[in-house]
Amino acid sequence: MEKGPVLNQSGPPEFVFRVFTTVPEFQVLLFLLFLLLYLMILAGNTAIVWAVCTHSSLRTPMYFFLSNLSFLEICYTSVVPIPLAGCGAQMFFFVTLGSTDCFLLAVMAYDRYVAICHPLHYTLIMTQKLCIQMVAGALGLALFLSLQLTSLIFTLPFCGHLREINHFLCDVPPVLRLACADIHVHQAVLYVVGILVLTVPFLLICVSYAFITSAILRIRSGEGRRRAFSTCSSHLTVVLLQYGCCSLVYLRPRSSTSEDEDRQIALVYTFVTPLLNPLIYTLRNKDVKDALRHAIISKAFLILRK
């Protein structure tokens, strides 16, 4: 889209989203598809939060972080379909929740490092106070970075009164493309935030898993090695999905990306990853599966007794 001069505006600025298709039949199908995905995300992640909160065997640091991750995924996806007070508000909440998600994955890697590399000191190190502090720290840092980035972007002048965003939400890259001013500084700030949110935590995760792999290889029992790898594989799968897709959108040079590509990749980390998280953690985790099975059977038994 070519950028023209800033037009004289007689009312408040508006942002609209470009539709995926103009064919009414396809619009209905897409609506039903995304509604189904959203309901599945709500159901899967709520089930994990419910299982962790109601099952005493899951009240450990690892599952505390997992339940927080699931709650974040619910909020993160809910920013898209629920209308908020303006494009800036939606961007702020989306960046905040997405950044917290990335920080929390790094915290979970540290938890696995302590559990596998320092098992005898695990309960002394990973106290409830420290777990709460790490979650609060992740959220606080995400709030700070998101507020700075969103405020900076919305100081820009935008072209026209009705701005069409080639996306399904007010994400940073597509909104920047609508600016009628030099955005080199804003683009640089976006890269800095991207490095802090994506690159730094990912490097910390890699360091954690380097120590974890070394410790696992020293385990003599084949069954012990298998169980240790099993506890980490679910987390590592989610890390690769989340960081890989987000890096393609936020860290690639603008010259090598297109609006359509960004929108398609954003569908993965906005809908697909939150949907896969509960599936990955439940299918590969015996404790969560047993807790959910027990909770469902107990609930069904209580209903039948009534």
Salt bridges, closest charged atoms under 4 A:
ASP111 OD2 - ARG112 NH2 2.98
GLU164 OE1 - ARG18 NE 3.05
ASP182 OD1 - HIS184 ND1 2.34
GLU223 OE2 - ARG226 NH2 2.80
GLU261 OE1 - ARG252 NH2 3.38
ASP262 OD2 - ARG177 NH2 3.16
ASP262 OD1 - ARG252 NH2 3.84
ASP262 OD2 - ARG254 NH1 3.29
ASP290 OD2 - LYS286 NZ 2.85
ASP290 OD1 - ARG293 NH1 2.87
